Amino acid sequence: MKIDFGKIKTYSIKDRKNLVTYDNLKDPEKYIPDPWENPDFDLLIDKITEARKKKRPVIMFMGAHVIKNGLSKYIISLVNKGYVTHLAGNGATSIHDFELALIGGTSEDVPTAIKDGSFGMWEETGRMMNEAIQQGAKKGLGYGQSLYRYVQENEERFLYKDICVFYQAQKAGIPVTYHVTIGTDIIHQHPIADFGAIGKATGEDFKLFCESVADLDNGVFLNFGSAVTGAEVFLKALSISRNLGYPTYRITTANFDLIDLGDYRSRVGYDNPHYYYRPRKNIVTRPVSDGGTGWHFCVDHNISIPKMYHALTAREK
């Protein structure tokens, strides 16, 4: 039996209840300090501060929950203040960001929608994002830049672009790249999805990401919650950089997630589930085995990202 994508039913996003809205985004101006403390986190802040003083890169890779936790304003502020020089994410990160820019809301109730096959079948999201990617791919643009150009050319439709991370970052001259696995994102369910265009656009983004990683010596790589894509893409980009002779050994890496790895620098065998947690090896240990430092922080994004922002800005005073 051959599946006919052309028969897929879509629904208007205007009728959807959103769990995340413009009005409930976290505001850096209304920060309430959290008691969480970690001496290694303070050292990481030192490393980021030092890297930026020396004009070295700070790359931030995000999973979608950074946007879903309402932290867009924090990410935009980190970019605008010059603390982050490259933003990257998986496909879902771009989708939640795009929806917030379009309608001021995102994140549907999945348990309810999956029952009747309506989950992810949003006409506006799927059509517009696929149009953006296809138009950009024809021009040789990457995924992130394709979305930016689309919003730029249709500004009147994106009333909430002031809190759109990919738009504001690229407007400020910071590269934004998205690293997509075919079949993982709701826009791949849309009838007009062109997987060749998606692959071409995300491939261009991978090249751009590799360029940033190749310049990472004395810089910092941060991964917030992308336990598979972020870890795997970073390791491959690092291997390419070293294969081509770029000095990328004196680096700092940090992984932020909710999984408690205990003594994450100790050796674990195949019988330990932590062995299969990709960031442990691909971010925290292997990349810094010949120099540099890697950390793992078990903490909620709602705590770590605001705390990072305010710790960095405090150094300016």
N, C-alpha and C positions, 0 to 999 in steps of 0.2 A: 504494500500500500504506500503510495506516494503522498506526502503531506503537501497541501496546497496553501502556501502562505497568503495567497491572494484572497482567501475566504475568511481570514482572521477578522473577528469583530473588534472594533475599537470603540472607546467611550470618551466623552468629553471630560477633560480634567477639571472643567468648571464645576462639575457636579460632585467632585471628590472632597471628602473630609481629610484635611491635612493635620498630621501630628506635630509638624514643625512649621511655624509661621514667622513672618517678618517681625511681628510684635513680641514674640518670645525669644528672640535671639539675645545672647549674652552681650552685655555692653561693657567694654573696658573701663568706661567712666564710672561704672557702678560696682566695681570689684569689692567683694568681701573676702579678705584673706582666709585661706584654709590652713588648718594646723599641720597638714602633711609636711614632713621634712625628711630630707635625705642628703647626707653630706656629699654623696657622689653627684647629686643634682646640682649642688653649688659649684662643684668642679666643672660640670658641663657648662654652666653659665659662664664660668671663667673662659672656657675654651671657645665658646661662641663669641664672646666679647673680644677676645684676642684675635680670633680669625677675622672678624670684620674690621678691627683696627688695622690689620695688615692687608686688608682688601682680599682676603681669601674667601672662597665660597661657603655658603651654608645652604645645603639642599634639604628640603622638607618633603617627604613622601607621606601621603595621607590615605587612610581608608575612608569610606563613606561616612562613618560615624562621627568624624570630626565636623562635617557639615550638619549631620542629623542631630548632633548635640547642640546645635545653635551657636557654633563658634566662628562663624564667617567673619564677623567684625574683628575678632582677634587676629585671624590669619591676615586679613587685609592690613591691619595696623602693623603687624610684624614685617610685612613687605614694604609698606610706605615708610617705615622708620629705618629700613635698610638692614634688618637683621637676617632676612631670608633672601637668597639670590636666585633660587630656582624652586618652583613648586611642582610636585608630581602627584599623581593619584591613579587609582584604578578607574574603570569606566563608571561605576556607580557614583563615585565622587563627583564626576562631571554632571551626571543626571540630576542629582539633588541640588547642585549649584545652579544649573540651568533653570530648573523649575522654580526655585526661589526668585530668580531674576525675572521670570515670566509672570508668575501669579502671586508671588510673595508667600508661597507655601510649598511644602513637600512632605514626603513620607506618608504612604497610605497604610491602612490596617491590613497587613498581609494575611493573617489567619482567616479573616472573613472573605477576602477577595479570591483566595486560591480555591475556595470551594466550588465556585461556578466558572472558573477560568477567566475572570475579569482582571485578575492581578496583573498589573503592569501594562494593560492594554489601553494606554492613554494616547488618544489621537494627537493632541497638540505636541506632547513631549516627543513621541516617536517620529512624527512627520517632520517637525521642525529640526530636530537634532540630526536626523538622517539627511535632510536636505542640506543642512550646514556642512556635514561631513562630506557628502557627495560633491557639493560645489567646491569645497576646499581641496579635496583630493584631485579634482580635475586641474587645479592650479598648482599642484605639487605642495600644498600646505599640510602641516601636521594636524592632528586631531584638535589640540588645544587652540591653535591659531585659527582653525576653521570655525570653531565656536565663537571665538572673539570677533572675527570678521562678520559673522552672521548677526551677532548682536549689534555690532557697530553699524551695519547697513540697515538694521530694522529697529533702531533705538526706540521708536515710538511704541513698539509692542512690549518692550522690556522696562516696565515702570519701576522695577525694583533693582535695576542694574547697579545701584550704589552699594548693594551688599553681595554682588556677584564676585566671587573670589577670582575666577579665571579672567573676568573682564577687567577688574580693577588692577590685578597684578600685571597683565599684559599692557594695560594702558600706562602703567608705571615703568614699563620696559623690562619686566621680569618674565623669563620664559615659564610657560605652564605646559606640562606634558601629561598625557593620559595613556595608560598602558593597559590595553584591552585584551581580554580573552573572549573569543567568539562564543556566544551562547550564555554569557553570564549576566548580561544587562537587559533591562526591559525594552530598550529601543531595538534590540535584535528580534523582538517578537512582532514588530510592526510590518505590515504588508510591503512597504517600500524599502525595507532594509537591504542595503547592497553590501555584502560581506567583503567584496573585493575592495570597495572604497574604504570601508572601516579598517581593513587590514593595511591598506596603503597609508592611510592617515596616521594610524597608531605606529606604523613602522617608521615614519618620518619623525615622530615624537621620540621613539627609542634612540634614533641617531642623535637627536638634540640632547637627550638625557646623557648619552655617552660622552658628548662634548663637555658637559658640565662635570661629570665624574672624572674625566681625564685631567681636569684642572683642580682636583680636590686635595692635592698635597697641602698640608697644614690647614685644611678646611674641616668642615663638620657635616656628617650625614645624619639626619633625624628621620626616624620612621614612626609614625603615629598610627598604629592599629591595622596596618596592611600586612597581615601575617603570612600571606602567600605571594601576592603580586609584588609588593614592595621589596620583600626579601629576595625573591628570585631575579627581578629586573636589576636590582642593585648589584648583585653578585656577577651577573653576566656583563653588565656595563663595566664593572671594575676589572674583570678578566680581559675584556677588549682593550681597555686603557693600558693595562700592563703589557699585554701582548704587543701593543704598538709602541711601547717604550716610554710611556708617560710615567713620571715618578709619583705614584699614588700610595705611598707607604706610611707617611707621617700623617695619619688621618685620625679623626675622632668619630666614633659612631655611637648612636644611642637608639634604643628601641623602647617604645612605650606601648604597654598593653595591659590587659587585666589578668593574664596568666602569671601565677607566681612560680618562678623557676628555681627558687631557693638559691643555692650556690651555683649560679649559672656559669661560672668559669671552671667548675669541676668536670671531669670526664664522665659521660654517661654512655651506657651500652644500648644495644638494640632492644633490650627488654624494658627500657625506660621510655614512657611516652614522650618525655621532654626531648628525646633524641630527634623526634620527627617534627618538632616545632622549628620551622625554617629560620626565623629570625635569630635564634640562638646561635646557629652556625654561620648563616649567611650575612649577618649584620654585626653581631656582638663579638664573635671570636675569630673566625677565619680571616676577615679583611684586615685585622690588626695584628696578625700573628708575627709579622716582620717589622712592627713599629706601630705607634699610636695606641689608642685606648678605646675599648668598647664597653658600653653599659646597657643594662636592662632595667627598666623601671616599671614596677607593677603598680599602676595608678590610673585612675579614671582621667579621660581627656578633659573633663570639666574642671579638674584640679590642675593637671600638668600644664596645659596650654596657657590658661590665664596666669598661673604662677610663673611660667617661663617669661611671658610678656612683661609682667610687672617687675620681675627680678632684673631683666635686661634694661628696662627703662629706668630703674632705680640707679643703675650704674652711671647714668648720664647726669645725675644730680650732684 
